[in-house]
Amino acid sequence: MIKYQDFAPRITKGGTFLGPAKYESFSDVVSVANQWIENSTIQVMNVETIVLPDSLESTSDGVYGVAIGNGFYPVMVSQGLTINCFQCVRVWYRE
């Protein structure tokens, strides 16, 4: 059976009314994905970079967020509606 695991930037410092939260860099996300692959007994089929909306309910550990800048992107959906998105790593594998 083919499965996938997503790895998104984790929050490193919570935001306040004075400023947005801070998040891991994309290279940190890649490192976390590499560690997971090394420690798993899986057959990796593909690794890709994807952009996911901030409304996503789950990632590799459930701790993530969105801010403009620092690797996060506002994506225009339609009729002027903007959804904040973030770059993450998706690993496709077989067990």
Rosetta constraint file for C-alpha pairs under 8 A:
AtomPair CA 1 CA 94 HARMONIC 6.03 0.50
AtomPair CA 1 CA 95 HARMONIC 7.35 0.50
AtomPair CA 2 CA 92 HARMONIC 7.00 0.50
AtomPair CA 2 CA 93 HARMONIC 5.83 0.50
AtomPair CA 2 CA 94 HARMONIC 5.08 0.50
AtomPair CA 2 CA 95 HARMONIC 7.86 0.50
AtomPair CA 3 CA 92 HARMONIC 5.79 0.50
AtomPair CA 3 CA 93 HARMONIC 5.45 0.50
AtomPair CA 3 CA 94 HARMONIC 6.18 0.50
AtomPair CA 4 CA 90 HARMONIC 6.58 0.50
AtomPair CA 4 CA 91 HARMONIC 5.37 0.50
AtomPair CA 4 CA 92 HARMONIC 4.34 0.50
AtomPair CA 4 CA 93 HARMONIC 5.96 0.50
AtomPair CA 5 CA 59 HARMONIC 7.66 0.50
AtomPair CA 5 CA 60 HARMONIC 6.54 0.50
AtomPair CA 5 CA 90 HARMONIC 5.69 0.50
AtomPair CA 5 CA 91 HARMONIC 5.29 0.50
AtomPair CA 5 CA 92 HARMONIC 6.74 0.50
AtomPair CA 6 CA 59 HARMONIC 5.44 0.50
AtomPair CA 6 CA 60 HARMONIC 5.47 0.50
AtomPair CA 6 CA 88 HARMONIC 6.91 0.50
AtomPair CA 6 CA 89 HARMONIC 5.78 0.50
AtomPair CA 6 CA 90 HARMONIC 4.50 0.50
AtomPair CA 6 CA 91 HARMONIC 6.50 0.50
AtomPair CA 7 CA 29 HARMONIC 6.33 0.50
AtomPair CA 7 CA 30 HARMONIC 7.92 0.50
AtomPair CA 7 CA 32 HARMONIC 7.49 0.50
AtomPair CA 7 CA 33 HARMONIC 6.36 0.50
AtomPair CA 7 CA 59 HARMONIC 5.98 0.50
AtomPair CA 7 CA 60 HARMONIC 5.09 0.50
AtomPair CA 7 CA 61 HARMONIC 7.96 0.50
AtomPair CA 7 CA 88 HARMONIC 5.59 0.50
AtomPair CA 7 CA 89 HARMONIC 5.15 0.50
AtomPair CA 7 CA 90 HARMONIC 6.36 0.50
AtomPair CA 8 CA 29 HARMONIC 6.27 0.50
AtomPair CA 8 CA 59 HARMONIC 6.35 0.50
AtomPair CA 8 CA 60 HARMONIC 7.04 0.50
AtomPair CA 8 CA 64 HARMONIC 6.39 0.50
AtomPair CA 8 CA 86 HARMONIC 7.57 0.50
AtomPair CA 8 CA 87 HARMONIC 6.93 0.50
AtomPair CA 8 CA 88 HARMONIC 4.58 0.50
AtomPair CA 8 CA 89 HARMONIC 6.66 0.50
AtomPair CA 9 CA 23 HARMONIC 5.85 0.50
AtomPair CA 9 CA 24 HARMONIC 5.02 0.50
AtomPair CA 9 CA 25 HARMONIC 6.74 0.50
AtomPair CA 9 CA 26 HARMONIC 6.81 0.50
AtomPair CA 9 CA 28 HARMONIC 7.71 0.50
AtomPair CA 9 CA 29 HARMONIC 5.79 0.50
AtomPair CA 9 CA 64 HARMONIC 5.75 0.50
AtomPair CA 9 CA 65 HARMONIC 7.37 0.50
AtomPair CA 9 CA 86 HARMONIC 7.88 0.50
AtomPair CA 9 CA 87 HARMONIC 7.80 0.50
AtomPair CA 9 CA 88 HARMONIC 6.88 0.50
AtomPair CA 10 CA 23 HARMONIC 5.57 0.50
AtomPair CA 10 CA 24 HARMONIC 5.60 0.50
AtomPair CA 10 CA 63 HARMONIC 5.45 0.50
AtomPair CA 10 CA 64 HARMONIC 4.51 0.50
AtomPair CA 10 CA 65 HARMONIC 7.02 0.50
AtomPair CA 11 CA 21 HARMONIC 6.85 0.50
AtomPair CA 11 CA 22 HARMONIC 5.93 0.50
AtomPair CA 11 CA 23 HARMONIC 4.43 0.50
AtomPair CA 11 CA 24 HARMONIC 6.51 0.50
AtomPair CA 11 CA 63 HARMONIC 6.56 0.50
AtomPair CA 11 CA 64 HARMONIC 5.53 0.50
AtomPair CA 11 CA 65 HARMONIC 6.46 0.50
AtomPair CA 12 CA 21 HARMONIC 7.59 0.50
AtomPair CA 12 CA 22 HARMONIC 5.58 0.50
AtomPair CA 12 CA 23 HARMONIC 5.07 0.50
AtomPair CA 12 CA 24 HARMONIC 6.29 0.50
AtomPair CA 13 CA 21 HARMONIC 5.52 0.50
AtomPair CA 13 CA 22 HARMONIC 5.06 0.50
AtomPair CA 13 CA 23 HARMONIC 6.92 0.50
AtomPair CA 14 CA 20 HARMONIC 7.46 0.50
AtomPair CA 14 CA 21 HARMONIC 4.56 0.50
AtomPair CA 14 CA 22 HARMONIC 6.63 0.50
AtomPair CA 15 CA 19 HARMONIC 5.77 0.50
AtomPair CA 15 CA 20 HARMONIC 4.42 0.50
AtomPair CA 15 CA 21 HARMONIC 3.62 0.50
AtomPair CA 15 CA 22 HARMONIC 7.09 0.50
AtomPair CA 16 CA 20 HARMONIC 6.34 0.50
AtomPair CA 16 CA 21 HARMONIC 7.20 0.50
AtomPair CA 20 CA 67 HARMONIC 6.46 0.50
AtomPair CA 21 CA 65 HARMONIC 7.99 0.50
AtomPair CA 21 CA 67 HARMONIC 7.02 0.50
AtomPair CA 22 CA 67 HARMONIC 7.76 0.50
AtomPair CA 23 CA 64 HARMONIC 7.83 0.50
AtomPair CA 23 CA 65 HARMONIC 7.57 0.50
AtomPair CA 23 CA 70 HARMONIC 7.50 0.50
AtomPair CA 24 CA 28 HARMONIC 5.92 0.50
AtomPair CA 24 CA 29 HARMONIC 6.87 0.50
AtomPair CA 25 CA 29 HARMONIC 6.59 0.50
AtomPair CA 25 CA 70 HARMONIC 7.20 0.50
AtomPair CA 25 CA 71 HARMONIC 7.10 0.50
AtomPair CA 26 CA 30 HARMONIC 6.32 0.50
AtomPair CA 26 CA 71 HARMONIC 6.96 0.50
AtomPair CA 26 CA 87 HARMONIC 7.36 0.50
AtomPair CA 26 CA 88 HARMONIC 7.33 0.50
AtomPair CA 27 CA 31 HARMONIC 6.25 0.50
AtomPair CA 28 CA 32 HARMONIC 6.32 0.50
AtomPair CA 29 CA 33 HARMONIC 6.30 0.50
AtomPair CA 29 CA 88 HARMONIC 7.11 0.50
AtomPair CA 29 CA 89 HARMONIC 7.17 0.50
AtomPair CA 30 CA 34 HARMONIC 6.14 0.50
AtomPair CA 30 CA 89 HARMONIC 6.78 0.50
AtomPair CA 31 CA 35 HARMONIC 6.20 0.50
AtomPair CA 32 CA 36 HARMONIC 6.24 0.50
AtomPair CA 33 CA 37 HARMONIC 6.24 0.50
AtomPair CA 33 CA 89 HARMONIC 7.24 0.50
AtomPair CA 33 CA 91 HARMONIC 7.81 0.50
AtomPair CA 34 CA 38 HARMONIC 6.17 0.50
AtomPair CA 35 CA 39 HARMONIC 6.16 0.50
AtomPair CA 36 CA 40 HARMONIC 6.09 0.50
AtomPair CA 37 CA 41 HARMONIC 7.82 0.50
AtomPair CA 37 CA 42 HARMONIC 7.34 0.50
AtomPair CA 37 CA 44 HARMONIC 7.79 0.50
AtomPair CA 41 CA 95 HARMONIC 6.89 0.50
AtomPair CA 42 CA 93 HARMONIC 6.36 0.50
AtomPair CA 42 CA 94 HARMONIC 5.76 0.50
AtomPair CA 42 CA 95 HARMONIC 4.72 0.50
AtomPair CA 43 CA 93 HARMONIC 5.40 0.50
AtomPair CA 43 CA 94 HARMONIC 5.10 0.50
AtomPair CA 43 CA 95 HARMONIC 6.22 0.50
AtomPair CA 44 CA 91 HARMONIC 7.03 0.50
AtomPair CA 44 CA 92 HARMONIC 6.08 0.50
AtomPair CA 44 CA 93 HARMONIC 4.33 0.50
AtomPair CA 44 CA 94 HARMONIC 6.57 0.50
AtomPair CA 45 CA 91 HARMONIC 7.66 0.50
AtomPair CA 45 CA 92 HARMONIC 5.39 0.50
AtomPair CA 45 CA 93 HARMONIC 4.97 0.50
AtomPair CA 45 CA 94 HARMONIC 7.19 0.50
AtomPair CA 46 CA 91 HARMONIC 6.00 0.50
AtomPair CA 46 CA 92 HARMONIC 5.08 0.50
AtomPair CA 46 CA 93 HARMONIC 6.97 0.50
AtomPair CA 47 CA 89 HARMONIC 7.00 0.50
AtomPair CA 47 CA 90 HARMONIC 5.75 0.50
AtomPair CA 47 CA 91 HARMONIC 4.55 0.50
AtomPair CA 47 CA 92 HARMONIC 6.18 0.50
AtomPair CA 48 CA 89 HARMONIC 5.78 0.50
AtomPair CA 48 CA 90 HARMONIC 5.33 0.50
AtomPair CA 48 CA 91 HARMONIC 6.61 0.50
AtomPair CA 49 CA 87 HARMONIC 6.81 0.50
AtomPair CA 49 CA 88 HARMONIC 5.74 0.50
AtomPair CA 49 CA 89 HARMONIC 4.71 0.50
AtomPair CA 49 CA 90 HARMONIC 6.24 0.50
AtomPair CA 50 CA 87 HARMONIC 5.77 0.50
AtomPair CA 50 CA 88 HARMONIC 5.48 0.50
AtomPair CA 50 CA 89 HARMONIC 6.16 0.50
AtomPair CA 50 CA 90 HARMONIC 6.80 0.50
AtomPair CA 51 CA 85 HARMONIC 6.16 0.50
AtomPair CA 51 CA 86 HARMONIC 5.36 0.50
AtomPair CA 51 CA 87 HARMONIC 4.47 0.50
AtomPair CA 51 CA 88 HARMONIC 6.14 0.50
AtomPair CA 52 CA 56 HARMONIC 7.06 0.50
AtomPair CA 52 CA 85 HARMONIC 5.27 0.50
AtomPair CA 52 CA 86 HARMONIC 5.54 0.50
AtomPair CA 52 CA 87 HARMONIC 6.55 0.50
AtomPair CA 52 CA 88 HARMONIC 7.27 0.50
AtomPair CA 53 CA 83 HARMONIC 6.64 0.50
AtomPair CA 53 CA 84 HARMONIC 5.98 0.50
AtomPair CA 53 CA 85 HARMONIC 4.15 0.50
AtomPair CA 53 CA 86 HARMONIC 6.45 0.50
AtomPair CA 54 CA 65 HARMONIC 6.32 0.50
AtomPair CA 54 CA 66 HARMONIC 5.90 0.50
AtomPair CA 54 CA 83 HARMONIC 7.51 0.50
AtomPair CA 54 CA 84 HARMONIC 5.84 0.50
AtomPair CA 54 CA 85 HARMONIC 5.32 0.50
AtomPair CA 54 CA 86 HARMONIC 6.86 0.50
AtomPair CA 57 CA 62 HARMONIC 7.53 0.50
AtomPair CA 58 CA 62 HARMONIC 5.03 0.50
AtomPair CA 59 CA 63 HARMONIC 7.31 0.50
AtomPair CA 59 CA 64 HARMONIC 7.63 0.50
AtomPair CA 65 CA 86 HARMONIC 7.99 0.50
AtomPair CA 66 CA 72 HARMONIC 6.30 0.50
AtomPair CA 66 CA 84 HARMONIC 6.50 0.50
AtomPair CA 66 CA 85 HARMONIC 6.62 0.50
AtomPair CA 66 CA 86 HARMONIC 6.34 0.50
AtomPair CA 67 CA 72 HARMONIC 5.92 0.50
AtomPair CA 67 CA 73 HARMONIC 7.89 0.50
AtomPair CA 67 CA 84 HARMONIC 7.43 0.50
AtomPair CA 68 CA 72 HARMONIC 5.45 0.50
AtomPair CA 68 CA 73 HARMONIC 6.11 0.50
AtomPair CA 68 CA 74 HARMONIC 6.81 0.50
AtomPair CA 68 CA 84 HARMONIC 7.47 0.50
AtomPair CA 69 CA 73 HARMONIC 6.82 0.50
AtomPair CA 71 CA 86 HARMONIC 6.74 0.50
AtomPair CA 71 CA 87 HARMONIC 6.65 0.50
AtomPair CA 72 CA 84 HARMONIC 7.27 0.50
AtomPair CA 72 CA 85 HARMONIC 5.92 0.50
AtomPair CA 72 CA 86 HARMONIC 4.48 0.50
AtomPair CA 72 CA 87 HARMONIC 6.43 0.50
AtomPair CA 73 CA 84 HARMONIC 5.85 0.50
AtomPair CA 73 CA 85 HARMONIC 5.13 0.50
AtomPair CA 73 CA 86 HARMONIC 5.90 0.50
AtomPair CA 73 CA 87 HARMONIC 7.86 0.50
AtomPair CA 74 CA 82 HARMONIC 6.20 0.50
AtomPair CA 74 CA 83 HARMONIC 5.76 0.50
AtomPair CA 74 CA 84 HARMONIC 4.30 0.50
AtomPair CA 74 CA 85 HARMONIC 5.83 0.50
AtomPair CA 75 CA 82 HARMONIC 5.58 0.50
AtomPair CA 75 CA 83 HARMONIC 5.36 0.50
AtomPair CA 75 CA 84 HARMONIC 5.99 0.50
AtomPair CA 75 CA 85 HARMONIC 6.52 0.50
AtomPair CA 76 CA 80 HARMONIC 6.62 0.50
AtomPair CA 76 CA 81 HARMONIC 6.02 0.50
AtomPair CA 76 CA 82 HARMONIC 4.57 0.50
AtomPair CA 76 CA 83 HARMONIC 6.46 0.50
AtomPair CA 77 CA 81 HARMONIC 5.65 0.50
AtomPair CA 77 CA 82 HARMONIC 5.85 0.50
AtomPair CA 77 CA 83 HARMONIC 6.80 0.50
AtomPair CA 78 CA 82 HARMONIC 7.68 0.50
